[in-house]
Amino acid sequence: MPAKNAPDSGKAAAGKVAAGRGAGKAPADKDAVGKSAVGKSAVGKGARVRKPESPTALVRRARRINRELAEVYPYAHPELDFENPFQLVVATVLSAQTTDLRVNQTTPALFAKYPTPEDLAAADPEEVEEILRPTGFFRAKTKSVMGLSKALVEEFDGEVPGRLEDLVKLPGVGRKTAFVVLGNAFGRPGITVDTHFQRLVRRWQWTEATEPDKIEAAVGALFPKSDWTMLSHHVIFHGRRICHARKPACGACPIAPLCPAYGEGETDPEKAKKLLKYEKGGFPGQRLNPPQSYLDAGGRPAPPLGAG
């Protein structure tokens, strides 16, 4: 039997929480935490210069940022459409080098024709390639999703395993994909270190690390395991909506007072508002079938492939 999906939306925080409440003892590993006084590679031109921060103060600030983001995005959720662990692992593999929106527009046809690992493993590769063409790199992705489907059939009786060590053995599945599946299909804590997550945690000076596994360890050391999955959603939502790579909307950012990189982007409130994306800017989101909590918050579902 496929594992039951974890709830799609985060819990709204009950109210503002005082900074530092619940902060735990910081790890002693210098590489895991990182110093506050980082170089230009982590803090861009125009960013604030902050006094050196103790490990305990860093933990408190990091946890306060997460609490603030939980209030801003109480509906944070995985932005890939899925109904079971198999669909999620395939969709996550397909999301490489493309948007979640394009994956969500493509997978309905894929899963309608090949609803199970057995079906996809036995498919004609050329037919799968044609369906996946809109996602880019469709030949390599076809090889990966068919390969992981065959592995599921041959090694796991057609079921997606719920252990990290098993998931990373599947073709096309690395730690990032594995943690997406574990956190959102099995309810097991994991940190998803995608490009948005990497960018923001360095801007916030949570770590100086650049390698995903070191970032994962550094950030994981700042939070209890129970926070990891929703923390990932909060950070990624913020990176997609407000804290953009090229021009962050600093003047519209709810955590600006806590951010060492404030000033890297547009600080004028009116100009910053124009930079907001998805529901924050009044635009459709990435999912064709988003959770009800997202719709209740004013989010709009994305259009299907070919619409409009």
Salt bridges, closest charged atoms under 4 A:
ASP8 OD1 - ARG287 NH1 3.32
GLU53 OE2 - ARG61 NE 2.74
GLU68 OE1 - LYS16 NZ 2.74
GLU68 OE2 - ARG64 NE 3.66
GLU71 OE1 - LYS16 NZ 3.71
GLU79 OE1 - ARG240 NH1 2.62
GLU79 OE2 - ARG241 NH2 2.83
ASP81 OD1 - ARG287 NE 2.84
ASP100 OD2 - ARG240 NH2 2.93
GLU127 OE1 - LYS113 NZ 3.02
GLU130 OE1 - ARG133 NH2 3.31
GLU165 OE2 - ARG163 NH1 3.13
ASP166 OD2 - ARG163 NE 2.93
GLU216 OE2 - ARG175 NH2 2.53
GLU264 OE1 - ARG203 NE 3.22
GLU270 OE2 - LYS273 NZ 3.70
GLU279 OE2 - ARG241 NE 2.84
